[in-house]
Amino acid sequence: MSFICSLLGTCKEQHVNPRLWLNDILAKMPYLEKASDKEKQQLLPQYWIKTHPEAAITEVQ
């Protein structure tokens, strides 16, 4: 459980919409068995947002 909380905390720090991120990576998980470590790393929020800029959360002031 703490692992999930850590990833969601990373989403918050990186201004990534956690719902969009989770939906995308959960859909990809069945296909990750043969993925390289580099490909798996790209699913971390701080890297994932670079290919999904629409999931960025902007600060409302």
All heavy atoms as TSV, in Angstrom:
chain	resi	resn	atom	element	x	y	z
A	1	MET	N	N	0.820	-1.198	0.000
A	1	MET	CA	C	0.000	0.000	0.000
A	1	MET	C	C	0.865	1.264	0.000
A	1	MET	O	O	0.537	2.227	-0.662
A	1	MET	CB	C	-0.933	-0.041	1.207
A	1	MET	CG	C	-1.846	1.118	1.291
A	1	MET	SD	S	-2.999	1.089	-0.084
A	1	MET	CE	C	-4.145	2.268	0.450
A	2	SER	N	N	1.948	1.243	0.742
A	2	SER	CA	C	2.794	2.438	0.795
A	2	SER	C	C	3.427	2.726	-0.573
A	2	SER	O	O	3.714	3.881	-0.884
A	2	SER	CB	C	3.870	2.298	1.861
A	2	SER	OG	O	4.742	1.231	1.552
A	3	PHE	N	N	3.627	1.679	-1.372
A	3	PHE	CA	C	4.171	1.863	-2.714
A	3	PHE	C	C	3.212	2.688	-3.570
A	3	PHE	O	O	3.630	3.616	-4.262
A	3	PHE	CB	C	4.417	0.480	-3.342
A	3	PHE	CG	C	4.946	0.539	-4.736
A	3	PHE	CD1	C	6.246	0.948	-4.988
A	3	PHE	CD2	C	4.156	0.194	-5.811
A	3	PHE	CE1	C	6.751	1.002	-6.272
A	3	PHE	CE2	C	4.640	0.245	-7.110
A	3	PHE	CZ	C	5.939	0.655	-7.330
A	4	ILE	N	N	1.926	2.376	-3.500
A	4	ILE	CA	C	0.909	3.124	-4.250
A	4	ILE	C	C	0.849	4.566	-3.755
A	4	ILE	O	O	0.795	5.499	-4.563
A	4	ILE	CB	C	-0.473	2.455	-4.130
A	4	ILE	CG1	C	-0.445	1.055	-4.724
A	4	ILE	CG2	C	-1.563	3.306	-4.763
A	4	ILE	CD1	C	-0.166	1.013	-6.213
A	5	CYS	N	N	0.882	4.744	-2.451
A	5	CYS	CA	C	0.855	6.105	-1.896
A	5	CYS	C	C	2.065	6.899	-2.360
A	5	CYS	O	O	1.956	8.091	-2.641
A	5	CYS	CB	C	0.794	6.049	-0.374
A	5	CYS	SG	S	-0.772	5.441	0.256
A	6	SER	N	N	3.210	6.244	-2.441
A	6	SER	CA	C	4.418	6.909	-2.908
A	6	SER	C	C	4.275	7.348	-4.366
A	6	SER	O	O	4.650	8.468	-4.728
A	6	SER	CB	C	5.610	5.962	-2.759
A	6	SER	OG	O	6.779	6.543	-3.275
A	7	LEU	N	N	3.727	6.480	-5.204
A	7	LEU	CA	C	3.527	6.835	-6.610
A	7	LEU	C	C	2.512	7.968	-6.752
A	7	LEU	O	O	2.695	8.875	-7.565
A	7	LEU	CB	C	3.087	5.618	-7.415
A	7	LEU	CG	C	4.183	4.587	-7.667
A	7	LEU	CD1	C	3.594	3.331	-8.276
A	7	LEU	CD2	C	5.278	5.157	-8.543
A	8	LEU	N	N	1.455	7.940	-5.968
A	8	LEU	CA	C	0.472	9.018	-6.025
A	8	LEU	C	C	1.071	10.326	-5.515
A	8	LEU	O	O	0.756	11.402	-6.033
A	8	LEU	CB	C	-0.785	8.639	-5.245
A	8	LEU	CG	C	-1.582	7.475	-5.838
A	8	LEU	CD1	C	-2.770	7.138	-4.947
A	8	LEU	CD2	C	-2.024	7.756	-7.251
A	9	GLY	N	N	1.953	10.236	-4.524
A	9	GLY	CA	C	2.668	11.416	-4.048
A	9	GLY	C	C	3.576	11.982	-5.133
A	9	GLY	O	O	3.703	13.199	-5.282
A	10	THR	N	N	4.194	11.106	-5.914
A	10	THR	CA	C	5.024	11.535	-7.030
A	10	THR	C	C	4.172	12.241	-8.077
A	10	THR	O	O	4.587	13.256	-8.646
A	10	THR	CB	C	5.776	10.342	-7.652
A	10	THR	OG1	O	6.586	9.738	-6.645
A	10	THR	CG2	C	6.645	10.781	-8.811
A	11	CYS	N	N	2.975	11.723	-8.328
A	11	CYS	CA	C	2.050	12.399	-9.253
A	11	CYS	C	C	1.796	13.824	-8.780
A	11	CYS	O	O	1.845	14.770	-9.565
A	11	CYS	CB	C	0.725	11.640	-9.353
A	11	CYS	SG	S	0.786	10.160	-10.360
A	12	LYS	N	N	1.519	13.965	-7.495
A	12	LYS	CA	C	1.230	15.286	-6.943
A	12	LYS	C	C	2.430	16.223	-7.110
A	12	LYS	O	O	2.276	17.367	-7.540
A	12	LYS	CB	C	0.850	15.164	-5.467
A	12	LYS	CG	C	0.461	16.449	-4.830
A	12	LYS	CD	C	0.034	16.252	-3.386
A	12	LYS	CE	C	-0.325	17.575	-2.751
A	12	LYS	NZ	N	-0.732	17.403	-1.350
A	13	GLU	N	N	3.623	15.730	-6.791
A	13	GLU	CA	C	4.831	16.546	-6.916
A	13	GLU	C	C	5.117	16.950	-8.356
A	13	GLU	O	O	5.637	18.027	-8.614
A	13	GLU	CB	C	6.037	15.788	-6.367
A	13	GLU	CG	C	6.050	15.662	-4.872
A	13	GLU	CD	C	7.235	14.859	-4.380
A	13	GLU	OE1	O	8.160	14.559	-5.184
A	13	GLU	OE2	O	7.246	14.519	-3.197
A	14	GLN	N	N	4.793	16.069	-9.284
A	14	GLN	CA	C	5.074	16.310	-10.702
A	14	GLN	C	C	3.905	16.969	-11.432
A	14	GLN	O	O	3.964	17.162	-12.637
A	14	GLN	CB	C	5.430	14.991	-11.395
A	14	GLN	CG	C	6.650	14.307	-10.830
A	14	GLN	CD	C	7.913	15.124	-11.008
A	14	GLN	OE1	O	8.115	15.751	-12.047
A	14	GLN	NE2	N	8.761	15.115	-10.001
A	15	HIS	N	N	2.833	17.290	-10.706
A	15	HIS	CA	C	1.634	17.911	-11.272
A	15	HIS	C	C	1.005	17.041	-12.357
A	15	HIS	O	O	0.626	17.523	-13.425
A	15	HIS	CB	C	1.938	19.315	-11.805
A	15	HIS	CG	C	2.570	20.202	-10.780
A	15	HIS	ND1	N	1.865	20.739	-9.737
A	15	HIS	CD2	C	3.846	20.612	-10.615
A	15	HIS	CE1	C	2.676	21.457	-8.978
A	15	HIS	NE2	N	3.890	21.395	-9.497
A	16	VAL	N	N	0.922	15.746	-12.055
A	16	VAL	CA	C	0.332	14.772	-12.969
A	16	VAL	C	C	-1.034	14.369	-12.419
A	16	VAL	O	O	-1.160	14.073	-11.231
A	16	VAL	CB	C	1.234	13.519	-13.089
A	16	VAL	CG1	C	0.570	12.433	-13.914
A	16	VAL	CG2	C	2.587	13.890	-13.675
A	17	ASN	N	N	-2.032	14.356	-13.278
A	17	ASN	CA	C	-3.357	13.900	-12.873
A	17	ASN	C	C	-3.256	12.407	-12.542
A	17	ASN	O	O	-3.028	11.592	-13.437
A	17	ASN	CB	C	-4.360	14.129	-13.999
A	17	ASN	CG	C	-5.763	13.732	-13.632
A	17	ASN	OD1	O	-6.001	12.687	-13.042
A	17	ASN	ND2	N	-6.710	14.574	-13.994
A	18	PRO	N	N	-3.412	12.020	-11.274
A	18	PRO	CA	C	-3.211	10.621	-10.904
A	18	PRO	C	C	-4.234	9.672	-11.528
A	18	PRO	O	O	-3.911	8.528	-11.826
A	18	PRO	CB	C	-3.314	10.619	-9.381
A	18	PRO	CG	C	-3.979	11.886	-9.019
A	18	PRO	CD	C	-3.712	12.860	-10.127
A	19	ARG	N	N	-5.439	10.129	-11.753
A	19	ARG	CA	C	-6.453	9.268	-12.365
A	19	ARG	C	C	-6.078	8.912	-13.801
A	19	ARG	O	O	-6.149	7.756	-14.208
A	19	ARG	CB	C	-7.820	9.935	-12.332
A	19	ARG	CG	C	-8.893	9.068	-12.997
A	19	ARG	CD	C	-10.245	9.668	-12.863
A	19	ARG	NE	N	-10.665	9.443	-11.483
A	19	ARG	CZ	C	-11.682	10.061	-10.909
A	19	ARG	NH1	N	-12.378	10.945	-11.579
A	19	ARG	NH2	N	-12.010	9.801	-9.668
A	20	LEU	N	N	-5.641	9.903	-14.569
A	20	LEU	CA	C	-5.231	9.642	-15.952
A	20	LEU	C	C	-3.999	8.746	-16.001
A	20	LEU	O	O	-3.905	7.832	-16.822
A	20	LEU	CB	C	-4.971	10.953	-16.694
A	20	LEU	CG	C	-6.178	11.851	-16.905
A	20	LEU	CD1	C	-5.760	13.157	-17.563
A	20	LEU	CD2	C	-7.241	11.151	-17.716
A	21	TRP	N	N	-3.056	9.007	-15.102
A	21	TRP	CA	C	-1.838	8.207	-15.049
A	21	TRP	C	C	-2.159	6.751	-14.709
A	21	TRP	O	O	-1.716	5.835	-15.393
A	21	TRP	CB	C	-0.870	8.809	-14.028
A	21	TRP	CG	C	0.351	7.990	-13.804
A	21	TRP	CD1	C	1.409	7.857	-14.646
A	21	TRP	CD2	C	0.626	7.164	-12.680
A	21	TRP	NE1	N	2.334	7.002	-14.105
A	21	TRP	CE2	C	1.871	6.571	-12.890
A	21	TRP	CE3	C	-0.051	6.888	-11.501
A	21	TRP	CZ2	C	2.449	5.702	-11.971
A	21	TRP	CZ3	C	0.524	6.027	-10.585
A	21	TRP	CH2	C	1.761	5.446	-10.830
A	22	LEU	N	N	-2.954	6.546	-13.652
A	22	LEU	CA	C	-3.301	5.181	-13.246
A	22	LEU	C	C	-4.070	4.440	-14.332
A	22	LEU	O	O	-3.804	3.270	-14.596
A	22	LEU	CB	C	-4.120	5.201	-11.953
A	22	LEU	CG	C	-3.332	5.247	-10.657
A	22	LEU	CD1	C	-4.269	5.453	-9.475
A	22	LEU	CD2	C	-2.503	4.002	-10.465
A	23	ASN	N	N	-5.036	5.107	-14.941
A	23	ASN	CA	C	-5.800	4.458	-16.014
A	23	ASN	C	C	-4.879	3.986	-17.131
A	23	ASN	O	O	-5.034	2.881	-17.650
A	23	ASN	CB	C	-6.859	5.403	-16.582
A	23	ASN	CG	C	-8.056	5.542	-15.693
A	23	ASN	OD1	O	-8.333	4.696	-14.854
A	23	ASN	ND2	N	-8.777	6.625	-15.868
A	24	ASP	N	N	-3.918	4.814	-17.492
A	24	ASP	CA	C	-3.023	4.456	-18.591
A	24	ASP	C	C	-2.089	3.312	-18.209
A	24	ASP	O	O	-1.966	2.337	-18.946
A	24	ASP	CB	C	-2.210	5.682	-19.023
A	24	ASP	CG	C	-1.382	5.400	-20.260
A	24	ASP	OD1	O	-1.981	5.074	-21.304
A	24	ASP	OD2	O	-0.149	5.487	-20.167
A	25	ILE	N	N	-1.444	3.407	-17.053
A	25	ILE	CA	C	-0.476	2.351	-16.728
A	25	ILE	C	C	-1.153	1.036	-16.376
A	25	ILE	O	O	-0.613	-0.026	-16.671
A	25	ILE	CB	C	0.524	2.771	-15.626
A	25	ILE	CG1	C	-0.165	2.996	-14.292
A	25	ILE	CG2	C	1.324	3.982	-16.057
A	25	ILE	CD1	C	0.798	2.953	-13.131
A	26	LEU	N	N	-2.342	1.087	-15.792
A	26	LEU	CA	C	-3.050	-0.159	-15.500
A	26	LEU	C	C	-3.457	-0.870	-16.792
A	26	LEU	O	O	-3.440	-2.098	-16.863
A	26	LEU	CB	C	-4.262	0.087	-14.614
A	26	LEU	CG	C	-3.948	0.460	-13.166
A	26	LEU	CD1	C	-5.220	0.813	-12.412
A	26	LEU	CD2	C	-3.184	-0.640	-12.466
A	27	ALA	N	N	-3.789	-0.101	-17.808
A	27	ALA	CA	C	-4.131	-0.693	-19.100
A	27	ALA	C	C	-2.908	-1.324	-19.757
A	27	ALA	O	O	-3.021	-2.299	-20.504
A	27	ALA	CB	C	-4.731	0.366	-20.026
A	28	LYS	N	N	-1.717	-0.801	-19.474
A	28	LYS	CA	C	-0.488	-1.307	-20.079
A	28	LYS	C	C	0.138	-2.467	-19.304
A	28	LYS	O	O	0.958	-3.204	-19.853
A	28	LYS	CB	C	0.535	-0.176	-20.196
A	28	LYS	CG	C	0.128	0.875	-21.203
A	28	LYS	CD	C	1.114	2.011	-21.236
A	28	LYS	CE	C	0.669	3.042	-22.272
A	28	LYS	NZ	N	1.500	4.224	-22.254
A	29	MET	N	N	-0.221	-2.641	-18.058
A	29	MET	CA	C	0.426	-3.637	-17.207
A	29	MET	C	C	0.428	-5.061	-17.773
A	29	MET	O	O	1.441	-5.749	-17.661
A	29	MET	CB	C	-0.155	-3.612	-15.804
A	29	MET	CG	C	0.301	-2.413	-15.020
A	29	MET	SD	S	-0.236	-2.491	-13.334
A	29	MET	CE	C	1.314	-2.886	-12.563
A	30	PRO	N	N	-0.654	-5.538	-18.392
A	30	PRO	CA	C	-0.606	-6.914	-18.909
A	30	PRO	C	C	0.472	-7.129	-19.974
A	30	PRO	O	O	0.876	-8.257	-20.225
A	30	PRO	CB	C	-1.995	-7.120	-19.515
A	30	PRO	CG	C	-2.864	-6.113	-18.861
A	30	PRO	CD	C	-1.970	-4.946	-18.545
A	31	TYR	N	N	0.946	-6.065	-20.570
A	31	TYR	CA	C	1.919	-6.158	-21.659
A	31	TYR	C	C	3.348	-5.853	-21.219
A	31	TYR	O	O	4.252	-5.804	-22.039
A	31	TYR	CB	C	1.511	-5.220	-22.795
A	31	TYR	CG	C	0.071	-5.406	-23.174
A	31	TYR	CD1	C	-0.904	-4.513	-22.762
A	31	TYR	CD2	C	-0.320	-6.520	-23.921
A	31	TYR	CE1	C	-2.242	-4.714	-23.094
A	31	TYR	CE2	C	-1.656	-6.723	-24.249
A	31	TYR	CZ	C	-2.600	-5.825	-23.832
A	31	TYR	OH	O	-3.919	-6.022	-24.149
A	32	LEU	N	N	3.565	-5.656	-19.923
A	32	LEU	CA	C	4.877	-5.243	-19.428
A	32	LEU	C	C	5.825	-6.397	-19.146
A	32	LEU	O	O	6.998	-6.177	-18.881
A	32	LEU	CB	C	4.723	-4.404	-18.160
A	32	LEU	CG	C	4.076	-3.046	-18.344
A	32	LEU	CD1	C	3.947	-2.350	-17.002
A	32	LEU	CD2	C	4.878	-2.200	-19.308
A	33	GLU	N	N	5.352	-7.611	-19.211
A	33	GLU	CA	C	6.195	-8.759	-18.879
A	33	GLU	C	C	7.464	-8.788	-19.719
A	33	GLU	O	O	8.545	-9.079	-19.227
A	33	GLU	CB	C	5.413	-10.047	-19.068
A	33	GLU	CG	C	6.154	-11.280	-18.609
A	33	GLU	CD	C	5.306	-12.522	-18.719
A	33	GLU	OE1	O	4.122	-12.484	-18.347
A	33	GLU	OE2	O	5.855	-13.525	-19.190
A	34	LYS	N	N	7.329	-8.440	-20.988
A	34	LYS	CA	C	8.484	-8.481	-21.888
A	34	LYS	C	C	9.145	-7.120	-22.063
A	34	LYS	O	O	10.086	-6.974	-22.841
A	34	LYS	CB	C	8.058	-9.022	-23.245
A	34	LYS	CG	C	7.564	-10.453	-23.164
A	34	LYS	CD	C	7.097	-10.960	-24.493
A	34	LYS	CE	C	6.544	-12.376	-24.346
A	34	LYS	NZ	N	5.982	-12.893	-25.578
A	35	ALA	N	N	8.671	-6.116	-21.342
A	35	ALA	CA	C	9.226	-4.767	-21.479
A	35	ALA	C	C	10.588	-4.682	-20.792
A	35	ALA	O	O	10.848	-5.340	-19.787
A	35	ALA	CB	C	8.273	-3.743	-20.865
A	36	SER	N	N	11.435	-3.844	-21.336
A	36	SER	CA	C	12.750	-3.614	-20.730
A	36	SER	C	C	12.590	-2.730	-19.495
A	36	SER	O	O	11.560	-2.095	-19.293
A	36	SER	CB	C	13.679	-2.935	-21.739
A	36	SER	OG	O	13.238	-1.608	-21.982
A	37	ASP	N	N	13.638	-2.682	-18.694
A	37	ASP	CA	C	13.613	-1.819	-17.515
A	37	ASP	C	C	13.421	-0.359	-17.922
A	37	ASP	O	O	12.736	0.396	-17.243
A	37	ASP	CB	C	14.895	-1.967	-16.698
A	37	ASP	CG	C	14.962	-3.300	-15.978
A	37	ASP	OD1	O	13.905	-3.956	-15.807
A	37	ASP	OD2	O	16.072	-3.698	-15.569
A	38	LYS	N	N	14.030	0.031	-19.028
A	38	LYS	CA	C	13.904	1.406	-19.530
A	38	LYS	C	C	12.450	1.716	-19.883
A	38	LYS	O	O	11.936	2.789	-19.560
A	38	LYS	CB	C	14.814	1.584	-20.754
A	38	LYS	CG	C	14.742	2.937	-21.403
A	38	LYS	CD	C	15.534	3.945	-20.648
A	38	LYS	CE	C	15.630	5.219	-21.456
A	38	LYS	NZ	N	16.098	6.316	-20.690
A	39	GLU	N	N	11.780	0.772	-20.536
A	39	GLU	CA	C	10.370	0.964	-20.892
A	39	GLU	C	C	9.498	1.052	-19.644
A	39	GLU	O	O	8.575	1.867	-19.578
A	39	GLU	CB	C	9.884	-0.170	-21.783
A	39	GLU	CG	C	10.493	-0.153	-23.169
A	39	GLU	CD	C	10.186	-1.412	-23.953
A	39	GLU	OE1	O	10.263	-2.520	-23.384
A	39	GLU	OE2	O	9.859	-1.268	-25.146
A	40	LYS	N	N	9.801	0.251	-18.656
A	40	LYS	CA	C	9.041	0.286	-17.399
A	40	LYS	C	C	9.276	1.604	-16.668
A	40	LYS	O	O	8.355	2.168	-16.102
A	40	LYS	CB	C	9.425	-0.890	-16.509
A	40	LYS	CG	C	8.965	-2.219	-17.063
A	40	LYS	CD	C	9.479	-3.364	-16.214
A	40	LYS	CE	C	9.141	-4.702	-16.839
A	40	LYS	NZ	N	9.745	-5.818	-16.113
A	41	GLN	N	N	10.505	2.099	-16.700
A	41	GLN	CA	C	10.826	3.363	-16.048
A	41	GLN	C	C	10.028	4.515	-16.651
A	41	GLN	O	O	9.624	5.432	-15.943
A	41	GLN	CB	C	12.313	3.645	-16.154
A	41	GLN	CG	C	12.740	4.911	-15.455
A	41	GLN	CD	C	14.224	5.173	-15.601
A	41	GLN	OE1	O	14.889	4.641	-16.483
A	41	GLN	NE2	N	14.750	6.008	-14.734
A	42	GLN	N	N	9.764	4.444	-17.945
A	42	GLN	CA	C	9.016	5.503	-18.622
A	42	GLN	C	C	7.574	5.609	-18.123
A	42	GLN	O	O	6.892	6.588	-18.409
A	42	GLN	CB	C	9.039	5.286	-20.134
A	42	GLN	CG	C	10.422	5.414	-20.746
A	42	GLN	CD	C	11.069	6.753	-20.469
A	42	GLN	OE1	O	10.461	7.794	-20.660
A	42	GLN	NE2	N	12.302	6.726	-20.004
A	43	LEU	N	N	7.109	4.626	-17.374
A	43	LEU	CA	C	5.751	4.666	-16.828
A	43	LEU	C	C	5.675	5.395	-15.488
A	43	LEU	O	O	4.581	5.671	-14.998
A	43	LEU	CB	C	5.199	3.241	-16.678
A	43	LEU	CG	C	5.042	2.487	-17.987
A	43	LEU	CD1	C	4.564	1.072	-17.707
A	43	LEU	CD2	C	4.085	3.190	-18.923
A	44	LEU	N	N	6.818	5.718	-14.903
A	44	LEU	CA	C	6.808	6.501	-13.670
A	44	LEU	C	C	6.277	7.901	-13.975
A	44	LEU	O	O	6.520	8.442	-15.061
A	44	LEU	CB	C	8.208	6.579	-13.072
A	44	LEU	CG	C	8.771	5.251	-12.563
A	44	LEU	CD1	C	10.239	5.404	-12.195
A	44	LEU	CD2	C	7.965	4.743	-11.389
A	45	PRO	N	N	5.528	8.497	-13.050
A	45	PRO	CA	C	4.864	9.777	-13.347
A	45	PRO	C	C	5.766	10.862	-13.921
A	45	PRO	O	O	5.373	11.561	-14.848
A	45	PRO	CB	C	4.286	10.198	-11.989
A	45	PRO	CG	C	4.108	8.929	-11.242
A	45	PRO	CD	C	5.229	8.023	-11.698
A	46	GLN	N	N	6.977	10.994	-13.381
A	46	GLN	CA	C	7.857	12.073	-13.841
A	46	GLN	C	C	8.315	11.892	-15.281
A	46	GLN	O	O	8.674	12.865	-15.944
A	46	GLN	CB	C	9.055	12.255	-12.898
A	46	GLN	CG	C	9.980	11.071	-12.817
A	46	GLN	CD	C	9.642	10.122	-11.686
A	46	GLN	OE1	O	8.490	9.934	-11.331
A	46	GLN	NE2	N	10.668	9.504	-11.122
A	47	TYR	N	N	8.303	10.677	-15.797
A	47	TYR	CA	C	8.660	10.426	-17.192
A	47	TYR	C	C	7.414	10.317	-18.067
A	47	TYR	O	O	7.418	10.749	-19.211
A	47	TYR	CB	C	9.495	9.142	-17.318
A	47	TYR	CG	C	10.748	9.188	-16.485
A	47	TYR	CD1	C	10.916	8.342	-15.401
A	47	TYR	CD2	C	11.770	10.094	-16.764
A	47	TYR	CE1	C	12.057	8.389	-14.622
A	47	TYR	CE2	C	12.906	10.153	-15.994
A	47	TYR	CZ	C	13.050	9.301	-14.922
A	47	TYR	OH	O	14.177	9.347	-14.149
A	48	TRP	N	N	6.378	9.733	-17.518
A	48	TRP	CA	C	5.124	9.524	-18.251
A	48	TRP	C	C	4.523	10.852	-18.716
A	48	TRP	O	O	4.023	10.956	-19.829
A	48	TRP	CB	C	4.155	8.766	-17.343
A	48	TRP	CG	C	2.828	8.475	-17.933
A	48	TRP	CD1	C	2.479	7.383	-18.690
A	48	TRP	CD2	C	1.641	9.257	-17.804
A	48	TRP	NE1	N	1.153	7.457	-19.030
A	48	TRP	CE2	C	0.616	8.603	-18.500
A	48	TRP	CE3	C	1.345	10.459	-17.158
A	48	TRP	CZ2	C	-0.669	9.089	-18.581
A	48	TRP	CZ3	C	0.059	10.943	-17.240
A	48	TRP	CH2	C	-0.925	10.272	-17.944
A	49	ILE	N	N	4.598	11.876	-17.902
A	49	ILE	CA	C	3.983	13.173	-18.220
A	49	ILE	C	C	4.591	13.788	-19.480
A	49	ILE	O	O	3.922	14.536	-20.194
A	49	ILE	CB	C	4.070	14.144	-17.024
A	49	ILE	CG1	C	3.185	15.365	-17.244
A	49	ILE	CG2	C	5.502	14.566	-16.746
A	49	ILE	CD1	C	1.722	15.075	-17.288
A	50	LYS	N	N	5.821	13.457	-19.800
A	50	LYS	CA	C	6.472	14.015	-20.988
A	50	LYS	C	C	5.784	13.572	-22.277
A	50	LYS	O	O	5.804	14.296	-23.263
A	50	LYS	CB	C	7.950	13.626	-21.017
A	50	LYS	CG	C	8.733	14.259	-19.887
A	50	LYS	CD	C	10.160	13.770	-19.861
A	50	LYS	CE	C	10.883	14.353	-18.650
A	50	LYS	NZ	N	12.255	13.853	-18.541
A	51	THR	N	N	5.173	12.393	-22.263
A	51	THR	CA	C	4.462	11.908	-23.444
A	51	THR	C	C	2.951	12.065	-23.312
A	51	THR	O	O	2.218	11.707	-24.225
A	51	THR	CB	C	4.800	10.427	-23.720
A	51	THR	OG1	O	4.481	9.651	-22.562
A	51	THR	CG2	C	6.267	10.261	-24.074
A	52	HIS	N	N	2.505	12.610	-22.189
A	52	HIS	CA	C	1.072	12.834	-21.946
A	52	HIS	C	C	0.858	14.225	-21.334
A	52	HIS	O	O	0.356	14.352	-20.213
A	52	HIS	CB	C	0.512	11.762	-21.008
A	52	HIS	CG	C	0.593	10.391	-21.571
A	52	HIS	ND1	N	1.737	9.617	-21.476
A	52	HIS	CD2	C	-0.305	9.658	-22.255
A	52	HIS	CE1	C	1.524	8.461	-22.068
A	52	HIS	NE2	N	0.307	8.456	-22.564
A	53	PRO	N	N	1.243	15.280	-22.044
A	53	PRO	CA	C	1.137	16.636	-21.468
A	53	PRO	C	C	-0.304	17.037	-21.137
A	53	PRO	O	O	-0.523	17.918	-20.314
A	53	PRO	CB	C	1.740	17.531	-22.543
A	53	PRO	CG	C	1.664	16.738	-23.802
A	53	PRO	CD	C	1.757	15.298	-23.401
A	54	GLU	N	N	-1.288	16.381	-21.766
A	54	GLU	CA	C	-2.687	16.689	-21.473
A	54	GLU	C	C	-3.069	16.306	-20.038
A	54	GLU	O	O	-4.086	16.764	-19.520
A	54	GLU	CB	C	-3.609	15.972	-22.467
A	54	GLU	CG	C	-3.700	14.465	-22.292
A	54	GLU	CD	C	-2.533	13.661	-22.841
A	54	GLU	OE1	O	-1.590	14.227	-23.421
A	54	GLU	OE2	O	-2.577	12.426	-22.692
A	55	ALA	N	N	-2.235	15.510	-19.375
A	55	ALA	CA	C	-2.527	15.067	-18.012
A	55	ALA	C	C	-1.906	15.978	-16.956
A	55	ALA	O	O	-2.014	15.700	-15.762
A	55	ALA	CB	C	-2.028	13.642	-17.815
A	56	ALA	N	N	-1.290	17.059	-17.389
A	56	ALA	CA	C	-0.674	17.985	-16.445
A	56	ALA	C	C	-1.744	18.758	-15.687
A	56	ALA	O	O	-2.753	19.172	-16.253
A	56	ALA	CB	C	0.249	18.947	-17.172
A	57	ILE	N	N	-1.505	18.901	-14.401
A	57	ILE	CA	C	-2.401	19.695	-13.564
A	57	ILE	C	C	-1.744	21.063	-13.396
A	57	ILE	O	O	-0.601	21.163	-12.968
A	57	ILE	CB	C	-2.610	19.038	-12.188
A	57	ILE	CG1	C	-3.291	17.687	-12.356
A	57	ILE	CG2	C	-3.413	19.948	-11.274
A	57	ILE	CD1	C	-3.434	16.906	-11.076
A	58	THR	N	N	-2.483	22.089	-13.734
A	58	THR	CA	C	-1.968	23.444	-13.556
A	58	THR	C	C	-2.504	24.010	-12.260
A	58	THR	O	O	-3.627	23.724	-11.859
A	58	THR	CB	C	-2.361	24.360	-14.728
A	58	THR	OG1	O	-3.770	24.338	-14.845
A	58	THR	CG2	C	-1.743	23.864	-16.028
A	59	GLU	N	N	-1.693	24.773	-11.611
A	59	GLU	CA	C	-2.068	25.384	-10.343
A	59	GLU	C	C	-3.126	26.454	-10.586
A	59	GLU	O	O	-2.992	27.275	-11.483
A	59	GLU	CB	C	-0.848	26.013	-9.664
A	59	GLU	CG	C	0.238	25.033	-9.316
A	59	GLU	CD	C	-0.140	24.107	-8.185
A	59	GLU	OE1	O	-0.882	24.526	-7.283
A	59	GLU	OE2	O	0.307	22.944	-8.209
A	60	VAL	N	N	-4.173	26.439	-9.796
A	60	VAL	CA	C	-5.204	27.461	-9.870
A	60	VAL	C	C	-4.940	28.454	-8.765
A	60	VAL	O	O	-4.787	28.084	-7.605
A	60	VAL	CB	C	-6.610	26.828	-9.690
A	60	VAL	CG1	C	-7.668	27.911	-9.715
A	60	VAL	CG2	C	-6.852	25.791	-10.752
A	61	GLN	N	N	-4.849	29.725	-9.149
A	61	GLN	CA	C	-4.542	30.757	-8.135
A	61	GLN	C	C	-5.746	31.617	-7.862
A	61	GLN	O	O	-6.604	31.820	-8.608
A	61	GLN	CB	C	-3.392	31.623	-8.600
A	61	GLN	CG	C	-2.134	30.805	-8.737
A	61	GLN	CD	C	-0.962	31.661	-9.164
A	61	GLN	OE1	O	-1.040	32.879	-9.272
A	61	GLN	NE2	N	0.170	31.023	-9.404
